[in-house]
Amino acid sequence: SGKALDDFRHVREEEVGKLTHALVKSSTGTSSVNLGQLLNVCTVNALGRMMIGRSVFGDGTGAADSKADEFKDMVVEMMVLA
């Protein structure tokens, strides 16, 4: 619903901010940027935060998260089956 989308607007904005930061950081080097991968990470992290309250591909701290890892495995399995 529209209200649900509004409730999670801050999550989407934060994940897009992280995406923008990653793009800026990647653009300073001479190597190419895998935009598709960065967009997938942004999308899955936003969905993960809305569904389970955690980023699936990490929060930038490098700490392991078993629930996020389980969710990531489920997402990968669904993508393989689709």
C-alpha positions as CSV (number, residue, x, y, z in Angstrom):
1,S,0.0,0.0,0.0
2,G,1.0,3.6,-0.3
3,K,1.3,4.0,3.5
4,A,3.7,1.0,3.7
5,L,5.8,2.5,1.0
6,D,5.9,5.9,2.8
7,D,6.8,4.1,6.1
8,F,9.9,2.7,4.5
9,R,10.9,5.7,2.5
10,H,13.9,6.4,4.8
11,V,15.2,2.9,4.2
12,R,15.2,3.4,0.5
13,E,16.8,6.8,0.8
14,E,19.6,5.4,3.0
15,E,20.3,2.5,0.6
16,V,20.4,4.9,-2.4
17,G,22.8,7.0,-0.4
18,K,25.0,4.0,0.2
19,L,24.8,3.2,-3.5
20,T,25.8,6.8,-4.4
21,H,28.7,6.6,-1.9
22,A,29.9,3.3,-3.4
23,L,29.7,4.8,-6.9
24,V,31.8,7.8,-5.9
25,K,34.3,5.6,-4.1
26,S,34.6,3.3,-7.1
27,S,34.9,6.1,-9.6
28,T,38.1,7.4,-8.2
29,G,40.1,4.4,-9.5
30,T,40.9,3.3,-13.0
31,S,38.9,0.0,-12.8
32,S,35.4,-0.3,-14.2
33,V,32.3,-0.2,-12.0
34,N,29.9,-3.2,-11.9
35,L,26.8,-1.1,-11.8
36,G,24.5,-4.1,-12.1
37,Q,26.0,-5.6,-9.0
38,L,25.8,-2.4,-7.0
39,L,22.1,-1.9,-8.0
40,N,21.3,-5.5,-7.0
41,V,23.0,-5.0,-3.6
42,C,21.1,-1.7,-3.1
43,T,17.8,-3.4,-4.0
44,V,18.3,-6.5,-1.9
45,N,19.5,-4.6,1.1
46,A,16.5,-2.3,0.9
47,L,14.1,-5.3,0.7
48,G,16.0,-7.1,3.4
49,R,15.8,-4.1,5.8
50,M,12.0,-3.9,5.1
51,M,11.4,-7.6,5.5
52,I,13.8,-8.7,8.3
53,G,15.2,-5.4,9.6
54,R,18.8,-6.1,8.4
55,S,20.9,-5.5,5.3
56,V,21.5,-8.8,3.4
57,F,24.8,-7.9,1.9
58,G,26.2,-6.3,5.0
59,D,26.0,-3.0,6.8
60,G,29.5,-2.0,6.2
61,T,30.9,-3.2,9.5
62,G,32.0,-6.6,8.2
63,A,30.1,-8.3,11.0
64,A,28.5,-11.7,10.2
65,D,24.7,-11.9,10.6
66,S,23.2,-15.4,10.4
67,K,19.6,-14.2,9.7
68,A,20.8,-12.0,6.9
69,D,22.9,-14.9,5.5
70,E,19.9,-17.2,5.7
71,F,17.7,-14.6,3.9
72,K,20.5,-14.1,1.3
73,D,20.6,-17.9,0.6
74,M,16.8,-17.9,0.2
75,V,16.9,-15.0,-2.3
76,V,19.7,-16.7,-4.3
77,E,17.7,-20.0,-4.4
78,M,14.6,-18.2,-5.6
79,M,16.6,-16.5,-8.3
80,V,18.0,-19.8,-9.4
81,L,14.6,-21.4,-9.5
82,A,13.0,-18.5,-11.4
